């Protein structure tokens, strides 16, 4: 009877060890849950970015003034008849004048 109890205790210890530290045990599950949470947070961030980009694309498709605004701010384009002024901070390189033919 004593041998049977010892065998059962050893078997229980082995199973507990495998449950806590073996493949697919609690440690692996905790690690996987952490990775899933990280991936879900990243997915949410990317979904928000996709929504913003989709809204911007829709805006550019539907509104000509949005295209003009973007051309002015990002490309520095101006309309015919407008005058472009560039403010140069003090202490930077000497300003140069560009005439209308595009020469310096």
Biopython code that builds the backbone (N, CA, C, O; Angstrom):
import numpy as np
from Bio.PDB.StructureBuilder import StructureBuilder

atoms = [
    (1, "UNK", "N", (0.814, -1.183, 0.000)),
    (1, "UNK", "CA", (0.000, 0.000, 0.000)),
    (1, "UNK", "C", (0.865, 1.258, 0.000)),
    (1, "UNK", "O", (0.521, 2.246, -0.647)),
    (2, "UNK", "N", (1.953, 1.228, 0.700)),
    (2, "UNK", "CA", (2.847, 2.367, 0.779)),
    (2, "UNK", "C", (3.474, 2.649, -0.577)),
    (2, "UNK", "O", (3.636, 3.812, -0.948)),
    (3, "UNK", "N", (3.823, 1.626, -1.312)),
    (3, "UNK", "CA", (4.421, 1.769, -2.642)),
    (3, "UNK", "C", (3.402, 2.420, -3.588)),
    (3, "UNK", "O", (3.766, 3.271, -4.401)),
    (4, "UNK", "N", (2.160, 2.031, -3.485)),
    (4, "UNK", "CA", (1.110, 2.590, -4.318)),
    (4, "UNK", "C", (0.947, 4.094, -4.064)),
    (4, "UNK", "O", (0.768, 4.858, -5.013)),
    (5, "UNK", "N", (1.005, 4.522, -2.822)),
    (5, "UNK", "CA", (0.876, 5.944, -2.471)),
    (5, "UNK", "C", (2.061, 6.727, -3.035)),
    (5, "UNK", "O", (1.886, 7.823, -3.568)),
    (6, "UNK", "N", (3.260, 6.169, -2.917)),
    (6, "UNK", "CA", (4.460, 6.830, -3.441)),
    (6, "UNK", "C", (4.360, 6.966, -4.962)),
    (6, "UNK", "O", (4.690, 8.017, -5.512)),
    (7, "UNK", "N", (3.916, 5.928, -5.631)),
    (7, "UNK", "CA", (3.770, 5.955, -7.096)),
    (7, "UNK", "C", (2.728, 7.009, -7.498)),
    (7, "UNK", "O", (2.937, 7.757, -8.453)),
    (8, "UNK", "N", (1.614, 7.067, -6.773)),
    (8, "UNK", "CA", (0.582, 8.034, -7.079)),
    (8, "UNK", "C", (1.059, 9.470, -6.838)),
    (8, "UNK", "O", (0.750, 10.361, -7.629)),
    (9, "UNK", "N", (1.800, 9.703, -5.764)),
    (9, "UNK", "CA", (2.349, 11.028, -5.480)),
    (9, "UNK", "C", (3.338, 11.440, -6.566)),
    (9, "UNK", "O", (3.318, 12.583, -7.023)),
    (10, "UNK", "N", (4.213, 10.504, -6.984)),
    (10, "UNK", "CA", (5.163, 10.797, -8.063)),
    (10, "UNK", "C", (4.434, 11.091, -9.383)),
    (10, "UNK", "O", (4.820, 11.996, -10.122)),
    (11, "UNK", "N", (3.412, 10.342, -9.661)),
    (11, "UNK", "CA", (2.619, 10.556, -10.866)),
    (11, "UNK", "C", (1.935, 11.927, -10.822)),
    (11, "UNK", "O", (1.900, 12.639, -11.826)),
    (12, "UNK", "N", (1.395, 12.294, -9.659)),
    (12, "UNK", "CA", (0.775, 13.598, -9.498)),
    (12, "UNK", "C", (1.808, 14.715, -9.684)),
    (12, "UNK", "O", (1.518, 15.714, -10.342)),
    (13, "UNK", "N", (3.002, 14.560, -9.117)),
    (13, "UNK", "CA", (4.069, 15.556, -9.258)),
    (13, "UNK", "C", (4.481, 15.696, -10.723)),
    (13, "UNK", "O", (4.689, 16.808, -11.207)),
    (14, "UNK", "N", (4.596, 14.582, -11.420)),
    (14, "UNK", "CA", (4.962, 14.609, -12.834)),
    (14, "UNK", "C", (3.897, 15.324, -13.667)),
    (14, "UNK", "O", (4.225, 16.122, -14.545)),
    (15, "UNK", "N", (2.647, 15.041, -13.395)),
    (15, "UNK", "CA", (1.566, 15.686, -14.124)),
    (15, "UNK", "C", (1.513, 17.191, -13.831)),
    (15, "UNK", "O", (1.281, 17.998, -14.731)),
    (16, "UNK", "N", (1.728, 17.555, -12.569)),
    (16, "UNK", "CA", (1.750, 18.965, -12.211)),
    (16, "UNK", "C", (2.908, 19.696, -12.905)),
    (16, "UNK", "O", (2.750, 20.817, -13.390)),
    (17, "UNK", "N", (4.063, 19.043, -12.941)),
    (17, "UNK", "CA", (5.218, 19.641, -13.613)),
    (17, "UNK", "C", (4.907, 19.880, -15.092)),
    (17, "UNK", "O", (5.193, 20.946, -15.638)),
    (18, "UNK", "N", (4.321, 18.874, -15.723)),
    (18, "UNK", "CA", (3.984, 18.975, -17.142)),
    (18, "UNK", "C", (2.916, 20.058, -17.354)),
    (18, "UNK", "O", (2.956, 20.777, -18.353)),
    (19, "UNK", "N", (1.967, 20.176, -16.424)),
    (19, "UNK", "CA", (0.914, 21.177, -16.532)),
    (19, "UNK", "C", (1.486, 22.590, -16.457)),
    (19, "UNK", "O", (1.077, 23.465, -17.221)),
    (20, "UNK", "N", (2.416, 22.817, -15.555)),
    (20, "UNK", "CA", (2.947, 24.157, -15.358)),
    (20, "UNK", "C", (4.086, 24.499, -16.320)),
    (20, "UNK", "O", (4.154, 25.632, -16.796)),
    (21, "UNK", "N", (4.967, 23.569, -16.614)),
    (21, "UNK", "CA", (6.184, 23.889, -17.350)),
    (21, "UNK", "C", (6.310, 23.190, -18.703)),
    (21, "UNK", "O", (7.204, 23.535, -19.475)),
    (22, "UNK", "N", (5.468, 22.240, -19.010)),
    (22, "UNK", "CA", (5.578, 21.488, -20.257)),
    (22, "UNK", "C", (5.000, 22.238, -21.446)),
    (22, "UNK", "O", (4.457, 23.334, -21.302)),
    (23, "UNK", "N", (5.125, 21.634, -22.625)),
    (23, "UNK", "CA", (4.562, 22.215, -23.839)),
    (23, "UNK", "C", (3.054, 22.320, -23.708)),
    (23, "UNK", "O", (2.382, 21.352, -23.352)),
    (24, "UNK", "N", (2.530, 23.491, -23.996)),
    (24, "UNK", "CA", (1.098, 23.717, -23.887)),
    (24, "UNK", "C", (0.633, 23.926, -22.469)),
    (24, "UNK", "O", (-0.570, 23.902, -22.206)),
    (25, "UNK", "N", (1.554, 24.131, -21.545)),
    (25, "UNK", "CA", (1.192, 24.350, -20.147)),
    (25, "UNK", "C", (0.788, 25.791, -19.898)),
    (25, "UNK", "O", (0.632, 26.579, -20.832)),
    (26, "UNK", "N", (0.622, 26.121, -18.640)),
    (26, "UNK", "CA", (0.171, 27.446, -18.260)),
    (26, "UNK", "C", (1.125, 28.548, -18.714)),
    (26, "UNK", "O", (0.672, 29.626, -19.099)),
    (27, "UNK", "N", (2.411, 28.304, -18.677)),
    (27, "UNK", "CA", (3.380, 29.320, -19.087)),
    (27, "UNK", "C", (3.241, 29.619, -20.573)),
    (27, "UNK", "O", (3.286, 30.780, -20.980)),
    (28, "UNK", "N", (3.074, 28.586, -21.380)),
    (28, "UNK", "CA", (2.900, 28.791, -22.821)),
    (28, "UNK", "C", (1.602, 29.530, -23.111)),
    (28, "UNK", "O", (1.561, 30.414, -23.966)),
    (29, "UNK", "N", (0.556, 29.170, -22.405)),
    (29, "UNK", "CA", (-0.739, 29.826, -22.610)),
    (29, "UNK", "C", (-0.648, 31.305, -22.223)),
    (29, "UNK", "O", (-1.179, 32.160, -22.932)),
    (30, "UNK", "N", (0.008, 31.610, -21.123)),
    (30, "UNK", "CA", (0.163, 33.004, -20.693)),
    (30, "UNK", "C", (0.961, 33.788, -21.728)),
    (30, "UNK", "O", (0.628, 34.933, -22.033)),
    (31, "UNK", "N", (1.999, 33.187, -22.262)),
    (31, "UNK", "CA", (2.806, 33.840, -23.289)),
    (31, "UNK", "C", (1.983, 34.098, -24.549)),
    (31, "UNK", "O", (2.064, 35.176, -25.138)),
    (32, "UNK", "N", (1.204, 33.123, -24.955)),
    (32, "UNK", "CA", (0.368, 33.274, -26.141)),
    (32, "UNK", "C", (-0.719, 34.333, -25.936)),
    (32, "UNK", "O", (-1.026, 35.094, -26.855)),
    (33, "UNK", "N", (-1.297, 34.384, -24.745)),
    (33, "UNK", "CA", (-2.312, 35.401, -24.459)),
    (33, "UNK", "C", (-1.712, 36.797, -24.525)),
    (33, "UNK", "O", (-2.360, 37.730, -24.998)),
    (34, "UNK", "N", (-0.489, 36.944, -24.058)),
    (34, "UNK", "CA", (0.192, 38.237, -24.132)),
    (34, "UNK", "C", (0.455, 38.626, -25.585)),
    (34, "UNK", "O", (0.264, 39.782, -25.962)),
    (35, "UNK", "N", (0.888, 37.672, -26.397)),
    (35, "UNK", "CA", (1.120, 37.950, -27.824)),
    (35, "UNK", "C", (-0.178, 38.310, -28.536)),
    (35, "UNK", "O", (-0.188, 39.188, -29.399)),
    (36, "UNK", "N", (-1.266, 37.644, -28.187)),
    (36, "UNK", "CA", (-2.564, 37.942, -28.793)),
    (36, "UNK", "C", (-2.996, 39.365, -28.428)),
    (36, "UNK", "O", (-3.480, 40.102, -29.286)),
    (37, "UNK", "N", (-2.825, 39.753, -27.171)),
    (37, "UNK", "CA", (-3.194, 41.103, -26.744)),
    (37, "UNK", "C", (-2.366, 42.155, -27.480)),
    (37, "UNK", "O", (-2.898, 43.183, -27.898)),
    (38, "UNK", "N", (-1.080, 41.905, -27.638)),
    (38, "UNK", "CA", (-0.215, 42.825, -28.372)),
    (38, "UNK", "C", (-0.655, 42.938, -29.823)),
    (38, "UNK", "O", (-0.725, 44.038, -30.372)),
    (39, "UNK", "N", (-0.949, 41.806, -30.441)),
    (39, "UNK", "CA", (-1.380, 41.807, -31.843)),
    (39, "UNK", "C", (-2.721, 42.507, -32.012)),
    (39, "UNK", "O", (-2.921, 43.217, -32.997)),
    (40, "UNK", "N", (-3.642, 42.323, -31.072)),
    (40, "UNK", "CA", (-4.942, 42.995, -31.144)),
    (40, "UNK", "C", (-4.780, 44.511, -31.045)),
    (40, "UNK", "O", (-5.466, 45.257, -31.744)),
    (41, "UNK", "N", (-3.872, 44.967, -30.178)),
    (41, "UNK", "CA", (-3.625, 46.405, -30.050)),
    (41, "UNK", "C", (-3.039, 46.956, -31.351)),
    (41, "UNK", "O", (-3.434, 48.030, -31.804)),
    (42, "UNK", "N", (-2.112, 46.231, -31.942)),
    (42, "UNK", "CA", (-1.519, 46.658, -33.213)),
    (42, "UNK", "C", (-2.576, 46.667, -34.322)),
    (42, "UNK", "O", (-2.611, 47.586, -35.141)),
    (43, "UNK", "N", (-3.429, 45.652, -34.346)),
    (43, "UNK", "CA", (-4.496, 45.592, -35.350)),
    (43, "UNK", "C", (-5.440, 46.776, -35.220)),
    (43, "UNK", "O", (-5.846, 47.358, -36.227)),
    (44, "UNK", "N", (-5.795, 47.140, -33.993)),
    (44, "UNK", "CA", (-6.680, 48.274, -33.769)),
    (44, "UNK", "C", (-6.040, 49.564, -34.274)),
    (44, "UNK", "O", (-6.706, 50.390, -34.900)),
    (45, "UNK", "N", (-4.745, 49.734, -34.001)),
    (45, "UNK", "CA", (-4.034, 50.910, -34.471)),
    (45, "UNK", "C", (-4.037, 50.959, -36.005)),
    (45, "UNK", "O", (-4.258, 52.018, -36.592)),
    (46, "UNK", "N", (-3.794, 49.824, -36.644)),
    (46, "UNK", "CA", (-3.774, 49.779, -38.102)),
    (46, "UNK", "C", (-5.170, 50.000, -38.690)),
    (46, "UNK", "O", (-5.299, 50.626, -39.742)),
    (47, "UNK", "N", (-6.204, 49.504, -38.035)),
    (47, "UNK", "CA", (-7.563, 49.755, -38.502)),
    (47, "UNK", "C", (-7.901, 51.243, -38.457)),
    (47, "UNK", "O", (-8.528, 51.772, -39.375)),
    (48, "UNK", "N", (-7.486, 51.909, -37.390)),
    (48, "UNK", "CA", (-7.715, 53.350, -37.288)),
    (48, "UNK", "C", (-6.985, 54.100, -38.397)),
    (48, "UNK", "O", (-7.528, 55.026, -39.000)),
    (49, "UNK", "N", (-5.756, 53.691, -38.654)),
    (49, "UNK", "CA", (-4.976, 54.320, -39.729)),
    (49, "UNK", "C", (-5.640, 54.077, -41.081)),
    (49, "UNK", "O", (-5.704, 54.985, -41.910)),
    (50, "UNK", "N", (-6.132, 52.868, -41.310)),
    (50, "UNK", "CA", (-6.823, 52.564, -42.562)),
    (50, "UNK", "C", (-8.081, 53.418, -42.721)),
    (50, "UNK", "O", (-8.380, 53.890, -43.818)),
    (51, "UNK", "N", (-8.817, 53.614, -41.620)),
    (51, "UNK", "CA", (-10.017, 54.463, -41.680)),
    (51, "UNK", "C", (-9.657, 55.890, -42.069)),
    (51, "UNK", "O", (-10.331, 56.507, -42.893)),
    (52, "UNK", "N", (-8.583, 56.410, -41.466)),
    (52, "UNK", "CA", (-8.143, 57.763, -41.783)),
    (52, "UNK", "C", (-7.729, 57.881, -43.245)),
    (52, "UNK", "O", (-8.089, 58.844, -43.923)),
    (53, "UNK", "N", (-6.972, 56.897, -43.729)),
    (53, "UNK", "CA", (-6.540, 56.921, -45.129)),
    (53, "UNK", "C", (-7.731, 56.794, -46.077)),
    (53, "UNK", "O", (-7.788, 57.473, -47.103)),
    (54, "UNK", "N", (-8.672, 55.933, -45.737)),
    (54, "UNK", "CA", (-9.863, 55.769, -46.576)),
    (54, "UNK", "C", (-10.662, 57.069, -46.635)),
    (54, "UNK", "O", (-11.161, 57.444, -47.696)),
    (55, "UNK", "N", (-10.784, 57.755, -45.501)),
    (55, "UNK", "CA", (-11.496, 59.026, -45.475)),
    (55, "UNK", "C", (-10.762, 60.066, -46.317)),
    (55, "UNK", "O", (-11.395, 60.850, -47.024)),
    (56, "UNK", "N", (-9.449, 60.075, -46.246)),
    (56, "UNK", "CA", (-8.670, 61.018, -47.044)),
    (56, "UNK", "C", (-8.817, 60.727, -48.536)),
    (56, "UNK", "O", (-8.954, 61.655, -49.334)),
    (57, "UNK", "N", (-8.789, 59.465, -48.918)),
    (57, "UNK", "CA", (-8.970, 59.091, -50.323)),
    (57, "UNK", "C", (-10.356, 59.501, -50.806)),
    (57, "UNK", "O", (-10.495, 60.055, -51.897)),
    (58, "UNK", "N", (-11.374, 59.235, -50.007)),
    (58, "UNK", "CA", (-12.731, 59.631, -50.376)),
    (58, "UNK", "C", (-12.834, 61.151, -50.532)),
    (58, "UNK", "O", (-13.480, 61.651, -51.452)),
    (59, "UNK", "N", (-12.190, 61.866, -49.623)),
    (59, "UNK", "CA", (-12.194, 63.322, -49.678)),
    (59, "UNK", "C", (-11.533, 63.808, -50.966)),
    (59, "UNK", "O", (-12.050, 64.710, -51.625)),
    (60, "UNK", "N", (-10.402, 63.220, -51.326)),
    (60, "UNK", "CA", (-9.702, 63.630, -52.540)),
    (60, "UNK", "C", (-10.490, 63.255, -53.793)),
    (60, "UNK", "O", (-10.421, 63.968, -54.794)),
    (61, "UNK", "N", (-11.223, 62.174, -53.760)),
    (61, "UNK", "CA", (-12.033, 61.772, -54.916)),
    (61, "UNK", "C", (-13.224, 62.700, -55.125)),
    (61, "UNK", "O", (-13.604, 62.969, -56.264)),
    (62, "UNK", "N", (-13.810, 63.187, -54.050)),
    (62, "UNK", "CA", (-15.063, 63.921, -54.140)),
    (62, "UNK", "C", (-14.890, 65.438, -54.193)),
    (62, "UNK", "O", (-15.736, 66.127, -54.765)),
    (63, "UNK", "N", (-13.831, 65.968, -53.620)),
    (63, "UNK", "CA", (-13.717, 67.418, -53.505)),
    (63, "UNK", "C", (-12.477, 67.936, -54.219)),
    (63, "UNK", "O", (-11.361, 67.518, -53.911)),
    (64, "UNK", "N", (-12.665, 68.834, -55.161)),
    (64, "UNK", "CA", (-11.547, 69.433, -55.873)),
    (64, "UNK", "C", (-10.758, 70.384, -54.978)),
    (64, "UNK", "O", (-9.544, 70.511, -55.133)),
    (65, "UNK", "N", (-11.430, 71.052, -54.048)),
    (65, "UNK", "CA", (-10.715, 71.969, -53.163)),
    (65, "UNK", "C", (-9.747, 71.230, -52.248)),
    (65, "UNK", "O", (-8.737, 71.798, -51.834)),
    (66, "UNK", "N", (-10.039, 69.974, -51.928)),
    (66, "UNK", "CA", (-9.099, 69.179, -51.129)),
    (66, "UNK", "C", (-7.842, 68.888, -51.930)),
    (66, "UNK", "O", (-6.737, 68.897, -51.386)),
    (67, "UNK", "N", (-8.007, 68.630, -53.222)),
    (67, "UNK", "CA", (-6.841, 68.390, -54.083)),
    (67, "UNK", "C", (-6.013, 69.663, -54.195)),
    (67, "UNK", "O", (-4.785, 69.624, -54.120)),
    (68, "UNK", "N", (-6.696, 70.791, -54.377)),
    (68, "UNK", "CA", (-5.976, 72.063, -54.477)),
    (68, "UNK", "C", (-5.222, 72.375, -53.184)),
    (68, "UNK", "O", (-4.071, 72.810, -53.217)),
    (69, "UNK", "N", (-5.874, 72.152, -52.060)),
    (69, "UNK", "CA", (-5.232, 72.398, -50.760)),
    (69, "UNK", "C", (-3.977, 71.558, -50.594)),
    (69, "UNK", "O", (-2.947, 72.043, -50.125)),
    (70, "UNK", "N", (-4.073, 70.302, -50.982)),
    (70, "UNK", "CA", (-2.923, 69.403, -50.865)),
    (70, "UNK", "C", (-1.792, 69.831, -51.800)),
    (70, "UNK", "O", (-0.624, 69.799, -51.414)),
    (71, "UNK", "N", (-2.134, 70.234, -53.034)),
    (71, "UNK", "CA", (-1.120, 70.686, -53.982)),
    (71, "UNK", "C", (-0.422, 71.939, -53.468)),
    (71, "UNK", "O", (0.788, 72.095, -53.633)),
    (72, "UNK", "N", (-1.184, 72.824, -52.847)),
    (72, "UNK", "CA", (-0.585, 74.049, -52.316)),
    (72, "UNK", "C", (0.344, 73.760, -51.128)),
    (72, "UNK", "O", (1.454, 74.288, -51.059)),
    (73, "UNK", "N", (-0.111, 72.932, -50.213)),
    (73, "UNK", "CA", (0.676, 72.711, -48.995)),
    (73, "UNK", "C", (1.856, 71.783, -49.209)),
    (73, "UNK", "O", (2.935, 72.032, -48.671)),
    (74, "UNK", "N", (1.680, 70.718, -49.981)),
    (74, "UNK", "CA", (2.756, 69.729, -50.121)),
    (74, "UNK", "C", (3.689, 70.009, -51.287)),
    (74, "UNK", "O", (4.882, 69.713, -51.217)),
    (75, "UNK", "N", (3.149, 70.581, -52.363)),
    (75, "UNK", "CA", (3.965, 70.793, -53.556)),
    (75, "UNK", "C", (4.349, 72.253, -53.765)),
    (75, "UNK", "O", (5.181, 72.561, -54.618)),
    (76, "UNK", "N", (3.745, 73.150, -52.991)),
    (76, "UNK", "CA", (4.070, 74.559, -53.111)),
    (76, "UNK", "C", (3.528, 75.192, -54.385)),
    (76, "UNK", "O", (4.076, 76.192, -54.849)),
    (77, "UNK", "N", (2.477, 74.641, -54.956)),
    (77, "UNK", "CA", (1.915, 75.181, -56.189)),
    (77, "UNK", "C", (1.097, 76.440, -55.908)),
    (77, "UNK", "O", (0.503, 76.596, -54.842)),
    (78, "UNK", "N", (1.087, 77.339, -56.909)),
    (78, "UNK", "CA", (0.290, 78.556, -56.814)),
    (78, "UNK", "C", (-0.501, 78.713, -58.100)),
    (78, "UNK", "O", (-0.150, 78.133, -59.128)),
    (79, "UNK", "N", (-1.570, 79.496, -58.043)),
    (79, "UNK", "CA", (-2.396, 79.753, -59.219)),
    (79, "UNK", "C", (-1.762, 80.841, -60.081)),
    (79, "UNK", "O", (-0.905, 81.596, -59.622)),
    (80, "UNK", "N", (-2.197, 80.907, -61.337)),
    (80, "UNK", "CA", (-1.780, 81.992, -62.216)),
    (80, "UNK", "C", (-2.255, 83.309, -61.622)),
    (80, "UNK", "O", (-3.392, 83.427, -61.165)),
    (81, "UNK", "N", (-1.376, 84.287, -61.635)),
    (81, "UNK", "CA", (-1.729, 85.605, -61.126)),
    (81, "UNK", "C", (-1.451, 85.777, -59.644)),
    (81, "UNK", "O", (-1.492, 86.905, -59.153)),
    (82, "UNK", "N", (-1.174, 84.724, -58.921)),
    (82, "UNK", "CA", (-0.852, 84.832, -57.495)),
    (82, "UNK", "C", (0.638, 85.112, -57.332)),
    (82, "UNK", "O", (1.440, 84.765, -58.199)),
    (83, "UNK", "N", (0.995, 85.728, -56.242)),
    (83, "UNK", "CA", (2.391, 86.007, -55.933)),
    (83, "UNK", "C", (2.795, 85.156, -54.741)),
    (83, "UNK", "O", (2.091, 85.108, -53.732)),
    (84, "UNK", "N", (3.920, 84.494, -54.863)),
    (84, "UNK", "CA", (4.409, 83.617, -53.804)),
    (84, "UNK", "C", (5.448, 84.368, -52.995)),
    (84, "UNK", "O", (6.405, 84.905, -53.551)),
    (85, "UNK", "N", (5.266, 84.406, -51.699)),
    (85, "UNK", "CA", (6.224, 85.013, -50.788)),
    (85, "UNK", "C", (6.767, 83.931, -49.875)),
    (85, "UNK", "O", (6.015, 83.137, -49.310)),
    (86, "UNK", "N", (8.085, 83.913, -49.741)),
    (86, "UNK", "CA", (8.717, 82.954, -48.835)),
    (86, "UNK", "C", (9.416, 83.739, -47.739)),
    (86, "UNK", "O", (10.237, 84.612, -48.019)),
    (87, "UNK", "N", (9.095, 83.433, -46.511)),
    (87, "UNK", "CA", (9.695, 84.110, -45.369)),
    (87, "UNK", "C", (10.939, 83.335, -44.957)),
    (87, "UNK", "O", (10.879, 82.146, -44.643)),
    (88, "UNK", "N", (12.068, 84.040, -44.968)),
    (88, "UNK", "CA", (13.341, 83.415, -44.622)),
    (88, "UNK", "C", (13.759, 83.932, -43.252)),
    (88, "UNK", "O", (13.868, 85.144, -43.062)),
    (89, "UNK", "N", (13.996, 83.035, -42.287)),
    (89, "UNK", "CA", (14.418, 83.484, -40.951)),
    (89, "UNK", "C", (15.770, 84.197, -41.002)),
    (89, "UNK", "O", (16.608, 83.908, -41.856)),
    (90, "UNK", "N", (15.961, 85.115, -40.089)),
    (90, "UNK", "CA", (17.239, 85.824, -40.018)),
    (90, "UNK", "C", (18.368, 84.850, -39.732)),
    (90, "UNK", "O", (18.197, 83.867, -39.012)),
    (91, "UNK", "N", (19.528, 85.143, -40.313)),
    (91, "UNK", "CA", (20.703, 84.313, -40.072)),
    (91, "UNK", "C", (20.816, 83.136, -41.016)),
    (91, "UNK", "O", (21.825, 82.431, -40.977)),
    (92, "UNK", "N", (19.839, 82.892, -41.855)),
    (92, "UNK", "CA", (19.957, 81.797, -42.812)),
    (92, "UNK", "C", (20.586, 82.338, -44.090)),
    (92, "UNK", "O", (20.939, 83.516, -44.158)),
    (93, "UNK", "N", (20.724, 81.500, -45.085)),
    (93, "UNK", "CA", (21.365, 81.872, -46.335)),
    (93, "UNK", "C", (20.689, 83.090, -46.937)),
    (93, "UNK", "O", (19.499, 83.326, -46.724)),
    (94, "UNK", "N", (21.463, 83.860, -47.692)),
    (94, "UNK", "CA", (20.939, 85.070, -48.312)),
    (94, "UNK", "C", (19.812, 84.718, -49.273)),
    (94, "UNK", "O", (19.922, 83.757, -50.034)),
    (95, "UNK", "N", (18.724, 85.494, -49.245)),
    (95, "UNK", "CA", (17.610, 85.201, -50.156)),
    (95, "UNK", "C", (18.012, 85.480, -51.597)),
    (95, "UNK", "O", (18.822, 86.366, -51.867)),
    (96, "UNK", "N", (17.442, 84.722, -52.509)),
    (96, "UNK", "CA", (17.716, 84.966, -53.910)),
    (96, "UNK", "C", (16.401, 85.182, -54.621)),
    (96, "UNK", "O", (15.366, 84.647, -54.224)),
    (97, "UNK", "N", (16.452, 85.954, -55.651)),
    (97, "UNK", "CA", (15.255, 86.315, -56.399)),
    (97, "UNK", "C", (15.119, 85.394, -57.586)),
    (97, "UNK", "O", (16.072, 85.166, -58.332)),
    (98, "UNK", "N", (13.923, 84.868, -57.752)),
    (98, "UNK", "CA", (13.637, 84.002, -58.888)),
    (98, "UNK", "C", (12.654, 84.736, -59.783)),
    (98, "UNK", "O", (11.550, 85.072, -59.355)),
    (99, "UNK", "N", (13.059, 84.989, -61.048)),
    (99, "UNK", "CA", (12.138, 85.685, -61.938)),
    (99, "UNK", "C", (11.152, 84.703, -62.538)),
    (99, "UNK", "O", (11.273, 83.493, -62.348)),
    (100, "UNK", "N", (10.175, 85.229, -63.263)),
    (100, "UNK", "CA", (9.051, 84.424, -63.714)),
    (100, "UNK", "C", (9.416, 83.373, -64.739)),
    (100, "UNK", "O", (8.668, 82.405, -64.880)),
    (101, "UNK", "N", (10.518, 83.496, -65.465)),
    (101, "UNK", "CA", (10.901, 82.499, -66.450)),
    (101, "UNK", "C", (11.513, 81.260, -65.788)),
    (101, "UNK", "O", (11.796, 80.281, -66.479)),
    (102, "UNK", "N", (11.716, 81.277, -64.515)),
    (102, "UNK", "CA", (12.253, 80.113, -63.811)),
    (102, "UNK", "C", (13.748, 80.175, -63.612)),
    (102, "UNK", "O", (14.317, 79.289, -62.975)),
    (103, "UNK", "N", (14.414, 81.211, -64.145)),
    (103, "UNK", "CA", (15.857, 81.336, -63.974)),
    (103, "UNK", "C", (16.189, 81.979, -62.655)),
    (103, "UNK", "O", (15.299, 82.451, -61.947)),
    (104, "UNK", "N", (17.480, 82.003, -62.310)),
    (104, "UNK", "CA", (17.893, 82.597, -61.044)),
    (104, "UNK", "C", (18.478, 83.962, -61.241)),
    (104, "UNK", "O", (18.879, 84.608, -60.273)),
]
sb = StructureBuilder()
sb.init_structure("model")
sb.init_model(0)
sb.init_chain("A")
sb.init_seg("    ")
for serial, (resi, resn, name, xyz) in enumerate(atoms, 1):
    if name == "N":
        sb.init_residue(resn, " ", resi, " ")
    sb.init_atom(name, np.array(xyz, "f"), 0.0, 1.0, " ", f" {name:<3s}", serial, name[0])
structure = sb.get_structure()
